[in-house]
């Protein structure tokens, strides 16, 4: 039984992965993400030309410098990776139910849990491949522009940033699959997923747009947003001198501080990262339970 479950999961995984990489929707989205990511890193590189001779973390400045309050590349990842996750997951269940292919799939010797697990795993791997290619590509462009390779510590921080970005994308994939399981109409699940994305972005930007004196209230608003959690984790990982969100809210401005080691940065971001992981697990668990209990009839 165990071998049958694994075999079924791999079958669904391979099918979904092939569908993703051969669909025009994904290819167009892939090209857009790469194009915008390259533009972001090129703009960031222009701002650090004057800082090339600094002693530490020059390569990381490609991802943390833009001349603005929020680094352009980090902002791009925070707001565009959710679109990738939503596009991969908003119709992964309901479209097959509506077309009748889901009932035919389940009539094969494939367990139901293998279907949803395989679809989710294929989406996560797709996001991981896209982000890995993007980070490697823009790193190569940045290396050519500034002429300084990353140190071992910078490489570890970039790898940690990549892993966190994949987990962040998995969260939005889980959100989209959740609505795909609960709503029969594809348009409804897409709109619900986009609404969550817009609401998360609003919670992230609201304290920046409105002057609020209640520090705890501001912090509570920002930490409700997955976008804020991701931004906090990536900022602390890519900028060793960065501080926690609570310290930034209390001071109102950011002042230079001593650099943290990789271990210290990982310990600092762990609570925020665990929040993203728990949200992802909750979304997928609800989707899993709902899908396992849903009656699927042939049409």
Secondary structure, DSSP 8 states (H G I E B T S, - for coil): -HHHHHHHHHHHHHHHHHHHHH-HHHHHHHHHHHHHHHHHHHHHHHHHGGGTT-SS-TTTHHHH-SSSSS-HHHHHHHHHHHHHHHHHHTTTTHHHHHHTHHHHHHTSS--HHHHHHHHHHHHHHHHHHHHHHHHHHHHHHHHHHH-----HHHHHHHHHHHHHHHHHHHHHHHHHHHHHHH-SSHHHHHHHHHHHHHHHHHHHHHHHHS----HHHHHHHHHTSHHHHHHHHHHHHH-TT---HHHHHHHSS--------HHHHHHHHHHHHHHHHHHHHHHHHHHHHHHHH------
